[in-house]
Amino acid sequence: GCSKMDPPPYAGIRYMGLSYRQVQLMRLMPIRYEIEYVCKAGREIQGPHVRKCLPNGTWSDMGTETKCLRLCPEMPPDFSNGRAEIVEGSARATEGTHIEYSCDEGYRLVGPPALYCTKAGVWDGSIPHCVENRAPAGAKQALYIGGLFPMSGSWPGGQACKPAAMMALDDVNDKPDLMSDYELKLIETDSMVWPGHATKILYDLLYYGPIKIVLMPGCSSVSTLVAEAARMWNLIVLSYGSSSPALSNRQRFPTFFRTHPSATLHNPTRVHLFKTWGWTRIATIQQTAEVFTSTLADLEESVKEAGIEINVRQSFLSDPSVAVKNLK
């Protein structure tokens, strides 16, 4: 028979017709027995997914490695007025897939000319598009806004905010008495609530045409990074969903504006509730992100002025279970 094998990284082995207990008791797998590799969710198998025990006591296709590769989000099937060519990889877009973009005659590419699926399971930039080289006579001049919407990740609020932004652009573009010679256009990207990924998007928005008049991030963590960098280009940043009190610092973020109020807005209400319930001592728990750290710093000043003591402070990075246990 054949010796039992270890599965590839990020994979398991399915033993046909055998229970877990039977597999544990067996030292060798019988001749002609087949095992199947199964990848973890979000990964695609590359190489042989089934191996057979051969009469010589070895497994089939051992010269070919089996891998479980991360999958990137699927790309739209159509690339208007141009071509998207998979230079390396497959249509399933596993890590290492390389797509190159080009435009039809009379059109130019806006955005990166190529995208790569990274080991993190994300594309290394935003999807480009093709625009006409020359606008027809009498056409409005386009003004571009770079939108960083959190469409996925820990807070996919962009799924609700992006439709509202599109409606707002339509309202402005349809008003004959407002910027009648111009048309606002939105370049959409997914920030994934990930500052590192937003850094790559910011680079693409700045260094690939057309020129953007405004950057529009959503969540506080991405807005902090984008706004701090945008000042170097004197570029306006307008956020619709960032509540971090730190973003109110005009010296640090001189070109940042927002339509969402600071999270400190709720602190007077919290202090009023503490007084109403007669609390003189409280405990706090927060995630270690700047939006929450700066909000809590303001709350501490407010409760101190109200004569309320904070006798326990707990924080956590991503899992609050230990902090909650300490509070209990």
KELO-642999 format. One record per residue: residue in one letter; z, x, y of N, C-alpha, C in turn. Coordinates in pm, whole numbers, always signed. Each point is the difference from the previous one (the first is absolute). Layout:
// residues N
[a,[Z,X,Y],[Z,X,Y],[Z,X,Y]]
...
This chain:
// residues 328
[g,[+0,+81,-120],[+0,-81,+120],[+0,+85,+125]]
[c,[+17,-66,+113],[-3,+67,+130],[+137,-6,+65]]
[s,[+38,+108,+67],[+127,+3,+73],[-6,-97,+117]]
[k,[+116,-58,+31],[+5,-92,+114],[-24,+76,+130]]
[m,[-62,-67,+94],[-39,+63,+127],[+83,-55,+115]]
[d,[+11,+82,+105],[+57,-47,+125],[-111,-63,+84]]
[p,[+29,-105,+74],[-103,-62,+82],[-31,+87,+122]]
[p,[-115,-20,+64],[-31,+70,+125],[+97,-46,+110]]
[p,[+11,+75,+110],[+85,-44,+111],[-41,-139,+49]]
[y,[+99,-82,+32],[-19,-136,+52],[-65,-93,-102]]
[a,[+21,+28,-129],[-58,-84,-105],[+101,-19,-113]]
[g,[-26,-99,-84],[+76,-23,-121],[-96,-8,-118]]
[i,[+55,-9,-120],[-82,-10,-121],[+29,-133,-69]]
[r,[-105,-72,-34],[+13,-124,-75],[-31,+29,-147]]
[y,[+98,-25,-87],[-15,+20,-144],[-34,-134,-65]]
[m,[-121,-12,-50],[-49,-126,-55],[+75,-37,-128]]
[g,[+57,-122,-4],[+61,-53,-121],[+132,+62,-40]]
[l,[+59,+82,+86],[+127,+64,-33],[+106,-37,+103]]
[s,[+121,-18,-48],[+111,-27,+91],[+52,+131,+58]]
[y,[+79,-9,+105],[+59,+119,+61],[+84,+77,-102]]
[r,[+76,-73,-81],[+86,+62,-101],[-83,+74,-103]]
[q,[-111,-59,-45],[-86,+65,-99],[-59,+130,+55]]
[v,[-41,-4,+128],[-59,+119,+61],[+104,+113,+7]]
[q,[+124,-38,+32],[+105,+102,+9],[+29,+67,-134]]
[l,[-11,-75,-109],[+30,+54,-132],[-114,+83,-59]]
[m,[-121,-20,+50],[-116,+71,-56],[-12,+140,+59]]
[r,[-25,+99,-86],[-21,+137,+47],[-149,+28,+20]]
[l,[-83,-59,-87],[-145,+14,+8],[-63,-138,+5]]
[m,[-112,-9,+72],[-77,-124,+2],[-109,+9,-106]]
[p,[-28,-109,-72],[-94,+6,-113],[-144,+25,+45]]
[i,[-79,+53,-96],[-142,+24,+24],[-69,-132,+39]]
[r,[-92,+9,+95],[-80,-111,+53],[+84,-95,+88]]
[y,[+126,+34,+26],[+80,-84,+90],[-43,+29,+145]]
[e,[-3,-105,+82],[-43,+13,+140],[+115,-28,+96]]
[i,[+11,+81,+103],[+96,-24,+109],[-81,-28,+128]]
[e,[+61,-75,+90],[-68,-35,+124],[+87,+39,+119]]
[y,[-59,+67,+100],[+70,+35,+122],[-5,-117,+98]]
[v,[+111,-26,+66],[+8,-107,+99],[+58,+59,+129]]
[c,[-73,-10,+110],[+45,+55,+129],[+96,-96,+68]]
[k,[+85,+58,+84],[+89,-81,+82],[-81,-79,+101]]
[a,[+62,-106,+54],[-68,-86,+97],[-45,+83,+121]]
[g,[-118,-32,+52],[-53,+71,+116],[-74,+127,-35]]
[r,[-24,+23,-130],[-71,+119,-43],[-112,-39,-96]]
[e,[-101,+83,-5],[-118,-23,-85],[-13,+117,-96]]
[i,[-29,-32,-128],[-11,+105,-101],[-134,+70,+11]]
[q,[+2,+132,-14],[-121,+81,-1],[+3,+87,-125]]
[g,[-105,-6,-79],[-5,+72,-127],[+26,-96,-115]]
[p,[+11,+52,-122],[+20,-87,-118],[+129,-81,+12]]
[h,[-10,-130,-20],[+121,-83,+4],[+48,-35,-140]]
[v,[-79,+32,-102],[+40,-18,-140],[-24,+131,-75]]
[r,[+97,+41,-80],[-16,+118,-85],[+28,-40,-145]]
[k,[-76,+59,-92],[+9,-33,-142],[+46,+122,-79]]
[c,[+88,-22,-95],[+48,+108,-87],[-108,+34,-102]]
[l,[-51,+123,+5],[-110,+43,-86],[+52,+58,-132]]
[p,[-85,+5,-102],[+43,+51,-131],[+54,+143,+4]]
[n,[-39,+80,+100],[+48,+138,+7],[+135,+11,+69]]
[g,[+62,-115,+32],[+133,+1,+59],[+3,+21,+150]]
[t,[-114,-18,+67],[-5,+11,+146],[-47,-133,+59]]
[w,[+27,-18,+129],[-43,-121,+68],[-140,+18,+56]]
[s,[-75,-108,+7],[-138,+5,+48],[-6,+33,+150]]
[d,[-111,+60,+40],[-32,+27,+142],[+107,+82,+70]]
[m,[+64,+93,-70],[+105,+80,+63],[-56,+99,+102]]
[g,[-130,+20,-2],[-61,+89,+99],[-17,-65,+136]]
[t,[+22,-131,+6],[-14,-73,+126],[+135,-53,+44]]
[e,[+41,+37,+121],[+131,-40,+50],[+0,-145,+48]]
[t,[+109,-68,-23],[+19,-136,+51],[+94,+4,+120]]
[k,[-41,-66,+109],[+80,-4,+122],[+18,-143,+47]]
[c,[+110,-25,+68],[+23,-128,+65],[-1,+24,+151]]
[l,[-110,-37,+65],[-20,+31,+141],[+38,-118,+89]]
[r,[+54,+30,+117],[+36,-105,+96],[-125,-71,+49]]
[l,[+13,-130,+24],[-110,-80,+53],[+17,-18,+150]]
[c,[-108,+13,+73],[-1,-32,+143],[-44,-145,+18]]
[p,[+33,-63,+114],[-46,-137,+25],[-152,-9,-10]]
[e,[-47,-112,-52],[-145,-18,-17],[-68,-8,+136]]
[m,[-117,+60,+8],[-81,-5,+121],[-85,-127,+2]]
[p,[-32,-51,+121],[-89,-118,+7],[-132,+30,-72]]
[p,[-56,-100,-72],[-122,+26,-76],[-121,+30,+87]]
[d,[-2,-51,+123],[-116,+18,+88],[+36,+89,+118]]
[f,[-92,+89,+37],[+15,+83,+118],[-115,-34,+93]]
[s,[+25,-84,+99],[-105,-57,+84],[-76,+107,+77]]
[n,[-133,-11,-2],[-90,+87,+77],[+13,+147,-40]]
[g,[+37,+25,-125],[+13,+138,-45],[+18,+8,-149]]
[r,[+39,+119,-47],[+16,+24,-142],[+133,+71,-25]]
[a,[+64,-38,-109],[+121,+68,-46],[-29,+56,-138]]
[e,[+3,+132,-13],[-38,+66,-125],[+122,+68,-62]]
[i,[+26,-32,-126],[+108,+65,-74],[-51,+135,-49]]
[v,[+45,+108,+66],[-44,+135,-35],[+74,+51,-122]]
[e,[+126,-35,-10],[+82,+44,-112],[+98,-111,-35]]
[g,[+24,-22,-129],[+91,-105,-43],[-75,-121,-48]]
[s,[+69,-115,+0],[-59,-123,-52],[+25,-115,+97]]
[a,[-62,-113,-31],[+15,-118,+86],[+143,-52,+1]]
[r,[+81,+36,-100],[+139,-43,-3],[+87,+77,+98]]
[a,[-54,+105,+61],[+67,+76,+106],[+135,+56,-44]]
[t,[-5,+92,-98],[+121,+71,-38],[+15,+123,+89]]
[e,[+118,+64,-6],[+23,+119,+82],[-110,+103,-26]]
[g,[-48,+59,+109],[-111,+94,-9],[-135,-61,+30]]
[t,[-8,-134,+6],[-126,-66,+33],[-41,+36,+143]]
[h,[-127,+33,+19],[-53,+44,+128],[-118,-90,+36]]
[i,[+10,-69,+114],[-105,-90,+46],[-57,+52,+131]]
[e,[-132,+10,+10],[-66,+42,+124],[-75,-119,+60]]
[y,[+4,-8,+134],[-60,-113,+71],[-114,+48,+90]]
[s,[-103,-82,+10],[-111,+26,+91],[-54,-132,+50]]
[c,[-67,+2,+114],[-49,-123,+63],[-152,-8,-7]]
[d,[-52,-122,+7],[-144,-23,+4],[-56,+51,+133]]
[e,[-131,+12,+6],[-67,+45,+122],[+30,-99,+114]]
[g,[+32,+53,+116],[+33,-83,+114],[+148,-29,+13]]
[y,[+80,+51,-94],[+145,-21,+3],[+70,+136,-6]]
[r,[+123,+4,+50],[+81,+122,-6],[+135,-32,-63]]
[l,[+58,+102,-61],[+125,-17,-74],[+119,+10,+94]]
[v,[+90,-96,-13],[+126,+1,+75],[+113,+20,-101]]
[g,[+66,+114,+6],[+105,+32,-96],[-35,+120,-84]]
[p,[+82,+35,-96],[-23,+120,-81],[-122,-14,-90]]
[p,[-77,+109,-18],[-120,-7,-85],[+30,-2,-149]]
[a,[+122,+30,-37],[+37,+3,-142],[+146,-38,-17]]
[l,[+32,-60,-114],[+138,-35,-33],[+34,+54,-139]]
[y,[+126,+41,-17],[+48,+50,-129],[+120,-83,-44]]
[c,[+4,-30,-128],[+117,-67,-58],[+101,+107,-35]]
[t,[+116,-1,+64],[+99,+106,-17],[+89,-26,-122]]
[k,[+82,+100,-36],[+92,-13,-112],[+109,-103,+27]]
[a,[+19,-34,+127],[+100,-102,+36],[-54,-142,-21]]
[g,[-129,-13,-36],[-58,-132,-21],[-43,-69,+127]]
[v,[-30,+78,+106],[-49,-56,+126],[-123,+79,+43]]
[w,[-86,-64,+77],[-116,+69,+56],[+47,+88,+116]]
[d,[-68,+110,+23],[+45,+94,+102],[-51,-35,+140]]
[g,[-48,-122,+17],[-45,-45,+131],[-36,-147,-4]]
[s,[-45,-52,+114],[-39,-141,+9],[-150,-15,-28]]
[i,[-40,-118,-45],[-140,-26,-36],[-86,+3,+127]]
[p,[-107,+80,+1],[-89,+3,+117],[-90,-122,+3]]
[h,[-77,-14,+107],[-100,-106,+7],[-117,+48,+85]]
[c,[-110,-72,-7],[-123,+38,+71],[-23,-93,+119]]
[v,[-32,+59,+115],[-30,-78,+120],[-139,+40,+51]]
[e,[-62,-91,+72],[-133,+28,+54],[+4,+112,+101]]
[n,[-106,+83,-1],[-5,+111,+96],[-15,-49,+143]]
[r,[-77,-106,+17],[-25,-52,+134],[+29,-150,+2]]
[a,[+71,-40,+102],[+27,-142,+17],[-122,-67,+63]]
[p,[-32,-122,-40],[-114,-71,+61],[+24,-25,+148]]
[a,[-107,-20,+74],[+9,-22,+144],[+89,-120,+29]]
[g,[+88,+16,+97],[+90,-109,+39],[+124,-12,-85]]
[a,[+13,+86,-102],[+117,-8,-87],[+123,+55,+71]]
[k,[+117,-50,-39],[+124,+47,+59],[+35,+138,-54]]
[q,[+70,+77,+82],[+46,+131,-43],[+125,-16,-86]]
[a,[+0,+64,-115],[+112,-14,-93],[+115,+92,+39]]
[l,[+122,-54,-6],[+122,+77,+18],[+80,-8,-129]]
[y,[+38,+113,-56],[+57,+3,-133],[+151,+19,+3]]
[i,[+68,-76,-85],[+145,+9,-20],[+25,+49,-142]]
[g,[+82,+102,-14],[+34,+52,-133],[+124,-69,-53]]
[g,[-16,-87,-99],[+111,-77,-53],[+57,+61,-128]]
[l,[+131,+28,+1],[+69,+50,-119],[+88,-112,-53]]
[f,[-54,-81,-88],[+73,-116,-52],[+71,+35,-131]]
[p,[+127,-37,-13],[+71,+22,-128],[-40,-107,-102]]
[m,[-115,+19,-64],[-51,-98,-94],[+65,+11,-137]]
[s,[+60,+115,-28],[+69,+21,-128],[+122,+86,+27]]
[g,[+76,+31,-107],[+119,+81,+19],[+126,-84,+5]]
[s,[+107,+57,+56],[+131,-66,-2],[+8,-120,+93]]
[w,[-86,-7,+101],[-1,-116,+91],[-145,-35,+33]]
[p,[-67,-81,-84],[-141,-32,+23],[-19,-109,+106]]
[g,[+63,+19,+115],[-8,-100,+106],[-138,-13,+62]]
[g,[-85,+101,-21],[-135,-7,+55],[-82,-113,-58]]
[q,[+36,-48,-120],[-73,-110,-60],[+10,-127,+84]]
[a,[+110,-14,+73],[+16,-115,+90],[-42,+34,+142]]
[c,[+22,+126,+41],[-26,+37,+139],[-149,+24,+29]]
[k,[-74,+51,-98],[-141,+31,+26],[-82,-125,+35]]
[p,[+16,-113,-72],[-75,-120,+40],[+31,-43,+144]]
[a,[+127,+14,+42],[+36,-37,+138],[-67,+94,+99]]
[a,[-8,+130,-34],[-67,+96,+88],[-149,-32,+12]]
[m,[-62,-39,-110],[-142,-35,+4],[-24,-125,+86]]
[m,[+90,-97,-10],[-11,-121,+83],[+15,+35,+147]]
[a,[+92,+93,+32],[+19,+40,+138],[-124,+69,+55]]
[l,[-62,+87,-80],[-122,+66,+44],[-112,-101,+23]]
[d,[-11,-99,-88],[-102,-104,+19],[+24,-78,+129]]
[d,[+125,-31,+29],[+32,-73,+124],[-41,+80,+123]]
[v,[+30,+131,-1],[-36,+84,+115],[-151,+12,+13]]
[n,[-67,+24,-112],[-146,+19,+3],[-74,-128,+40]]
[d,[+60,-117,-26],[-67,-127,+29],[+22,-47,+145]]
[k,[+90,+66,+74],[+27,-43,+137],[-103,+64,+95]]
[p,[-83,-81,+66],[-105,+55,+87],[+55,+66,+126]]
[d,[+122,-36,+39],[+57,+55,+123],[+92,+119,-25]]
[l,[+3,+51,-123],[+87,+111,-34],[-81,+108,-70]]
[m,[-17,+113,+66],[-76,+113,-57],[-137,-46,-49]]
[s,[-72,-66,+88],[-127,-65,-41],[-106,+99,-46]]
[d,[+11,+127,+42],[-101,+99,-38],[+41,+82,-123]]
[y,[+115,-37,-58],[+52,+80,-110],[+36,-89,-119]]
[e,[+3,+61,-117],[+42,-69,-122],[+101,+86,-74]]
[l,[+117,-56,-28],[+103,+72,-74],[-32,-4,-149]]
[k,[+10,+115,-65],[-22,+9,-143],[+117,+74,-65]]
[l,[+37,-47,-118],[+117,+54,-70],[-44,+82,-121]]
[i,[+48,+123,-8],[-20,+84,-119],[+128,-11,-83]]
[e,[-9,-61,-118],[+118,-32,-81],[+29,+110,-102]]
[t,[+127,+37,-10],[+46,+94,-103],[+131,-51,-57]]
[d,[+38,+53,-116],[+126,-36,-65],[+95,+119,+9]]
[s,[+106,-13,+79],[+96,+110,+16],[+93,+13,-119]]
[m,[+12,-106,-82],[+84,-2,-120],[+149,+24,+30]]
[v,[+40,-17,+128],[+138,+26,+43],[+40,+143,-42]]
[w,[-92,+91,+12],[+19,+137,-47],[-43,+95,+112]]
[p,[+95,+61,+71],[-35,+90,+111],[-95,+112,-40]]
[g,[+16,+54,-120],[-89,+107,-45],[-144,-46,-9]]
[h,[-21,-118,-57],[-136,-56,-9],[-52,-36,+139]]
[a,[+88,-49,+87],[-40,-34,+136],[-46,+123,+78]]
[t,[+55,+117,-34],[-44,+123,+66],[-148,+26,-25]]
[k,[-43,-20,-125],[-142,+18,-33],[-86,-104,+71]]
[i,[+48,-124,+6],[-75,-105,+69],[-11,+33,+148]]
[l,[+109,+47,+61],[-2,+37,+141],[-104,+108,+26]]
[y,[-4,+100,-88],[-100,+107,+13],[-142,-58,-4]]
[d,[-26,-87,-97],[-134,-60,-12],[-36,-81,+124]]
[l,[+96,-78,+51],[-28,-83,+117],[-30,+84,+123]]
[l,[+66,+116,+9],[-18,+85,+118],[-127,+84,-8]]
[y,[-33,+51,-119],[-106,+99,-10],[-132,-53,-54]]
[y,[-2,-126,-42],[-126,-63,-39],[-28,-114,+97]]
[g,[-128,-8,+45],[-37,-102,+96],[+8,-140,-58]]
[p,[-13,-100,+87],[-7,+10,+146],[+138,+25,+62]]
[i,[+1,+27,+131],[+125,+22,+71],[+81,-130,+5]]
[k,[+130,+10,-23],[+88,-117,+3],[+75,-5,+133]]
[i,[+16,-120,+55],[+71,-14,+127],[+148,-23,-22]]
[v,[+37,-53,-119],[+139,-32,-31],[+23,+22,-149]]
[l,[+119,+48,-36],[+43,+2,-140],[+102,-111,-19]]
[m,[-5,-67,-115],[+84,-118,-21],[+71,+6,-135]]
[p,[+114,+74,-9],[+78,+4,-124],[+93,-121,-12]]
[g,[+56,-19,-121],[+85,-116,-22],[+146,+32,-14]]
[c,[+39,+71,-106],[+142,+21,-30],[+56,+117,+81]]
[s,[+133,+6,+9],[+67,+99,+85],[-23,+143,-45]]
[s,[+5,+26,-132],[-15,+138,-48],[-137,+57,+34]]
[v,[-104,-81,-14],[-135,+45,+33],[-19,+8,+151]]
[s,[+55,-97,+74],[-12,+1,+146],[+65,+124,+59]]
[t,[+114,+41,-55],[+70,+118,+50],[-89,+123,-10]]
[l,[-64,+18,-115],[-88,+116,-20],[-122,-8,+89]]
[v,[-67,-116,+2],[-123,-16,+76],[+26,+15,+149]]
[a,[+105,-65,+51],[+27,+3,+144],[+41,+138,+47]]
[e,[+73,+74,-84],[+44,+133,+40],[-120,+96,+8]]
[a,[-100,-21,-86],[-119,+85,+3],[-99,-45,+106]]
[a,[-12,-130,+24],[-102,-55,+90],[+17,+47,+144]]
[r,[+122,+34,+37],[+24,+47,+137],[-79,+128,+29]]
[m,[-31,+77,-104],[-76,+124,+20],[-143,-29,+44]]
[w,[-51,-118,-31],[-134,-40,+43],[+6,-105,+112]]
[n,[+120,-27,+50],[+20,-103,+103],[-59,-134,-45]]
[l,[+23,-32,-128],[-58,-119,-60],[+104,-111,-10]]
[i,[-38,-119,+41],[+90,-116,-2],[+24,-44,-145]]
[v,[+126,-27,-32],[+38,-53,-131],[+71,-133,+23]]
[l,[-51,-104,-63],[+56,-134,+16],[+39,-53,-137]]
[s,[+128,-31,-19],[+48,-48,-129],[+40,-146,+7]]
[y,[-25,-70,-108],[+30,-142,-8],[+119,-29,-91]]
[g,[+56,+104,-67],[+107,-28,-96],[+107,+106,-9]]
[s,[+7,+93,+95],[+96,+110,-6],[+126,-35,+78]]
[s,[+115,+7,-68],[+125,-41,+63],[+98,+115,+23]]
[s,[-38,+123,-35],[+93,+113,+12],[+43,+20,+145]]
[p,[+130,+5,+28],[+47,+26,+137],[-46,+136,+52]]
[a,[-20,+96,-89],[-41,+133,+43],[-134,-3,+74]]
[l,[-84,-99,-30],[-131,-9,+63],[+8,-40,+147]]
[s,[+118,-37,+47],[+18,-34,+142],[+17,+124,+86]]
[n,[+8,+117,-60],[+17,+125,+73],[-132,+38,+68]]
[r,[-9,-19,+133],[-125,+22,+71],[-35,+148,+10]]
[q,[+98,+87,-2],[-30,+143,+5],[-63,+47,-131]]
[r,[+47,-55,-109],[-53,+38,-131],[-130,-73,-32]]
[f,[-11,-126,+45],[-119,-82,-31],[-57,-59,+130]]
[p,[-59,+83,+87],[-44,-48,+131],[-119,-96,-4]]
[t,[-79,+3,-108],[-119,-87,-6],[+17,-113,-101]]
[f,[+123,-24,-43],[+26,-104,-102],[+45,-130,+66]]
[f,[-56,-110,-46],[+38,-134,+45],[+5,-91,-122]]
[r,[+75,-109,+11],[+10,-91,-114],[+25,-143,+46]]
[t,[-38,-92,-87],[+25,-142,+25],[+120,-50,-78]]
[h,[+53,+85,-89],[+117,-34,-81],[+126,+55,+67]]
[p,[+108,-77,+12],[+121,+51,+65],[+71,+105,-86]]
[s,[+85,+77,+66],[+81,+99,-70],[+102,-69,-89]]
[a,[+33,+65,-113],[+98,-56,-93],[+139,-11,+60]]
[t,[+27,+72,+110],[+132,-10,+66],[+19,-136,+65]]
[l,[-106,-78,+10],[+9,-133,+60],[+103,-87,-73]]
[h,[+19,+24,-129],[+91,-83,-79],[+145,+47,+4]]
[n,[+24,+120,+53],[+136,+53,-3],[+101,-81,+80]]
[p,[-32,-49,+120],[+97,-85,+71],[+39,-124,-81]]
[t,[-94,-57,-74],[+30,-116,-85],[+94,+40,-112]]
[r,[-22,+116,-59],[+89,+47,-106],[+144,+17,+52]]
[v,[+13,+62,+118],[+134,+21,+58],[+67,-134,+29]]
[h,[-78,-97,+50],[+54,-132,+29],[+51,-68,-128]]
[l,[-73,+18,-111],[+43,-57,-129],[+130,+66,-46]]
[f,[+10,+132,+16],[+123,+69,-41],[+121,-56,+77]]
[k,[-19,-22,+130],[+108,-54,+82],[+33,-143,-41]]
[t,[-101,-79,-28],[+20,-140,-39],[+80,-9,-129]]
[w,[-27,+89,-95],[+71,-2,-127],[+133,+77,+5]]
[g,[+30,+59,+113],[+126,+71,+16],[+7,+133,-72]]
[w,[-114,+62,-22],[-2,+129,-70],[+36,+113,+96]]
[t,[+87,+87,-41],[+35,+118,+79],[-45,+129,-69]]
[r,[-33,-9,-127],[-54,+114,-74],[-122,-45,-81]]
[i,[-103,+83,+0],[-123,-34,-74],[-47,+123,-78]]
[a,[-89,-24,-95],[-68,+106,-74],[-150,-14,+23]]
[t,[-73,+111,-5],[-145,-4,+22],[-71,+65,-118]]
[i,[-120,-48,-26],[-87,+58,-103],[-140,+2,+57]]
[q,[-72,+111,-16],[-133,+15,+60],[-87,+90,-85]]
[q,[-130,-22,+9],[-96,+92,-59],[-22,+115,+98]]
[t,[-21,+121,-54],[-11,+118,+86],[-141,+16,+55]]
[a,[-45,-98,+76],[-125,+7,+75],[+35,-13,+148]]
[e,[-83,+59,+85],[+35,+7,+143],[+18,-138,+61]]
[v,[-78,-97,-44],[+12,-135,+56],[+140,-57,-21]]
[f,[+60,+27,-117],[+134,-52,-29],[+110,+90,+56]]
[t,[-23,+131,-1],[+99,+93,+53],[+22,-23,+149]]
[s,[-108,-16,+76],[+12,-21,+144],[+56,-139,+32]]
[t,[-31,-99,-84],[+57,-134,+21],[+151,+3,-22]]
[l,[+43,+70,-104],[+142,+8,-29],[+75,+81,+106]]
[a,[-64,+103,+54],[+64,+79,+106],[+30,-89,+122]]
[d,[-93,-88,+34],[+22,-92,+111],[+111,-101,-33]]
[l,[+3,-47,-127],[+103,-95,-40],[+139,+63,+7]]
[e,[+9,+127,-40],[+129,+68,+5],[+55,+7,+142]]
[e,[-88,+23,+98],[+44,+1,+140],[+47,-138,+43]]
[s,[-70,-103,-45],[+33,-137,+40],[+134,-45,-59]]
[v,[+24,+30,-128],[+126,-43,-62],[+118,+80,+54]]
[k,[-26,+125,+38],[+106,+82,+58],[+48,-60,+132]]
[e,[-97,-44,+82],[+35,-65,+127],[+74,-131,-23]]
[a,[-28,-66,-114],[+66,-128,-31],[+133,+19,-70]]
[g,[+42,+124,-23],[+129,+26,-65],[-3,-21,-150]]
[i,[-117,+11,-61],[-15,-17,-145],[-23,+137,-63]]
[e,[+68,+25,-111],[-4,+130,-66],[-94,-4,-121]]
[i,[-81,+104,-14],[-81,+18,-121],[+75,+98,-89]]
[n,[+58,-50,-109],[+83,+88,-83],[-71,+51,-124]]
[v,[-118,-57,-34],[-79,+50,-113],[-147,+0,+41]]
[r,[-67,+113,-25],[-144,+11,+26],[-69,+46,-128]]
[q,[-103,-74,-42],[-75,+36,-120],[-149,+3,+33]]
[s,[-71,+96,-59],[-145,+9,+20],[-67,+31,-134]]
[f,[-127,-28,-7],[-77,+27,-123],[-144,+30,+37]]
[l,[-70,+72,-90],[-139,+35,+25],[-95,-112,-44]]
[s,[+11,-43,-127],[-87,-107,-49],[+75,-98,-90]]
[d,[+96,+49,-78],[+76,-86,-91],[+139,-26,+58]]
[p,[+32,-126,+38],[+129,-28,+64],[+115,-23,-97]]
[s,[-24,+9,-132],[+102,-41,-96],[+129,+81,+14]]
[v,[-11,+132,+17],[+120,+84,+12],[+75,-33,+128]]
[a,[-74,-18,+110],[+64,-31,+128],[+72,-135,-6]]
[v,[-62,-99,-65],[+63,-131,-14],[+126,+10,-86]]
[k,[-8,+80,-106],[+116,+20,-87],[+115,+64,+77]]
[n,[-30,+97,+85],[+104,+65,+80],[+64,-99,+97]]
[l,[-80,-89,+57],[+55,-101,+92],[+97,-93,-74]]
[k,[-39,-39,-122],[+86,-91,-77],[+132,+67,-34]]
